[in-house]
Amino acid sequence: EMGRVTVAALLLLLTLSSASWSGADGAGAVRRALHVMDPFHEHGPVKYVVSDLDAAPPRSGSTGNAPSPPQPVDTSVDVPGSGSDNSDDAVHAAKDHLTHTPASVVEEKKGDADLDETPHEPKATDAEPADTGAEAEADDVDEDVVGQPYPTCAPCDECMVDWVAASKRVSERTDQCRGTGECRGTCDVQLLRINGTYGLKKLSKDRPQARDLGASAATVMRVETPRGNPYVKFVCVPGLPRHHTMCEKDKENPKEKRLIQNTESLQKLADFCGLESISSRSWIAHVRGRMPAGMPLTPTENHPTPVDVDQLGIFSSPADGIAMSALCAGVEGPSLLFDVPAYQIVEAALYDFIFCAGDRHTQNVFVDEDSNIKLIDNDNLLGEQVFVPGSFNKTRKCAVSSLFIPGTMESWRLRRSKYCRGLLGTLDYRCHAGPSGEVNLKPKLQQCLTHFKKSSANDIQAEFGLAELDFAESLKQRATDLLNVGFPAALQRANEFEKNIMFTKAPDNNKPFVGKKWDEIPPSSDKDKFAAWRDSMWRPLEPAVCNGLRANWDNAPWDYRTDKSFIGGEEGADGIGIELQRITVEMTRPKTIQP
């Protein structure tokens, strides 16, 4: 009996001595040697994003050479080495053995299950710091796997993508496609101007509006093909000095490179989180063509001759309808805001918060004939808008400002605006989700946020191709806060740094207004300047001005309300200081227009 015990002990020691004791690998070897528990024990059966047959990810420093499980079938034209989450490195790394601990396992604090889920005032110690390490404990393994070569949502044929088919795939909860297949080579296209007038047929009394020139150096053109008519955006065109911005042919443009990378990363993220349908779909292709003469350079100048183009362009699926700014300029147009589907407003708010939209105003939200909305011009998200390479201010990683999100500059300045007949306040997501501001996350979105929470920032950056680790860190933090404390408290936490900027760096002429609510600031030109001051995106959280809106949740694919009895209308509530203001129907509904 003693001999058998001694032999067993020697075998155990030999097993332990051969195990690596760095990170999760050593821990997993010890568990297997002692027959204790599988690393996935607390999470039930092992689950992978695409299917249980997908290849597992690599561990940091893994040298395993076990047989590779079957790979997921990629329906796009993407191939190894294309750079669309299907690189040679990713394919090679995916051949690690299924039992290896994923690279993105993250330690859960022991008291996580007992965390107070009630929204509360943010404190310096409240937020969980974003983990930037490459390894973590093996006891808490995310169901999703880092490093897998996921299929793309649609192939690219020359420079065209079937955005309808891509959206259909993303809408399936179990389909984990991401991004678009690589557009190979160069496509010759006819570039058409889009700066004419436009309007909605149902708004027969409203005069068509001229398309806004835009204030950036970028130029947007229309492309007509038998398979669809997408838009294409050029960050800067050699020979077309829009707003006096110059760039040289065949010379790398750092801004163009970053915005292209940001566009591809954001599309993968939106697909992964199931938020793709609220925004236009984007992809990158090399374009060769000619812009017609007369392209606008400034509001008062046009370029006299055609301009040849031979460069990368940011394509996007067409957003039907007209910009909200044009809608608001009409007599009938503002009334359409009462009919925007409630789920789209809430989804737009979540999209802008999770992906850090810092400039969501009425010009980059489109409204169609049926009052559906679509977010456009999204290449500057994820923190790109405020990122300054080498800046001392490394803590300003994201500055959210969106007309859908209260407590931010864009929402605050439009909340009581007379513009759009005073109805822009109805775009505050609280008017649709309920006065508490809490939301019921749909499963695919919750799954993606959990993935970000449990992954390291390094893994998130590598998985989605983010331009900066800062972008991954702030994305992880917002996802963690949204899951832990809910939407309203997560918003407060995300805005803390912007609030500090407001209180410490506001210009002298605006200092008397800092921290004051709208009605506490005397009417003056300074009030307007303060409302639009962009060095800080924080503004006081004030009651939603819902104008008697009755939230339209009919036929919603997902109900984001936590209280399904909430319908809006003339109801009022307290919640976290939010009150649906009582404004009569006569003041908010459009007047009868005499022929």
Secondary structure, DSSP 8 states (H G I E B T S, - for coil): -HHHHHHHHHHHHHHHHHS--STHHHHHHHHHHHT---TTGGG-S---SS-TTS-B---TT--------------SS--TTSSSS--HHHHHHTTB-TTS--TT-----TTGGG---S-----TTTS------S---SSS--SS-TT-----SB-EETTEE-HHHHHHHHHSTT----SB----SEEE--EE---SEE--TT-TTS--EE----SSS-EEEEE-BTTB--EEEES-BTTB-GGG----TTS--HHHHHHHHHHHHHHHHHHHHT-GGGB--EEEEEEEEEE-TT-EEETTEE-SS-EEEEEEEEEE----SEEHHHHHTSSSGGGGGGGS-HHHHHHHHHHHHHTT-S-B-GGGEEE-TTS-EEE---TTTTTTTT--TT-S-TT------BTTSTTBHHHHHHHT-SGGGGTGGGGSTHHHH-TT--B---HHHHHHHHHHHHS-HHHHHHHHT-S-HHHHHHHHHHHHHHHHH-HHHHHHHHTHHHHHHHHHH--GGGGGGTT--GGGS-SSHHHHHHHT--S--B--------TT-B---TT-SS--BSSTT--BTT----TTT-------HHHHS------
